[in-house]
Amino acid sequence: MEVLENVWDFFQNEVLGMGWLNRLISTILNACGLDTIGRK
């Protein structure tokens, strides 16, 4: 059971928790005038 809890904690922290970081970085880059949508 402990292994399952460790796997869930990893998934929640590393996968689910990155959405807020992605939005934060995107907002900061947009505030600096950089394009975050296009890839050039």
Helices and strands as residue ranges (DSSP letters): H 2-10, I 11-16, H 18-31
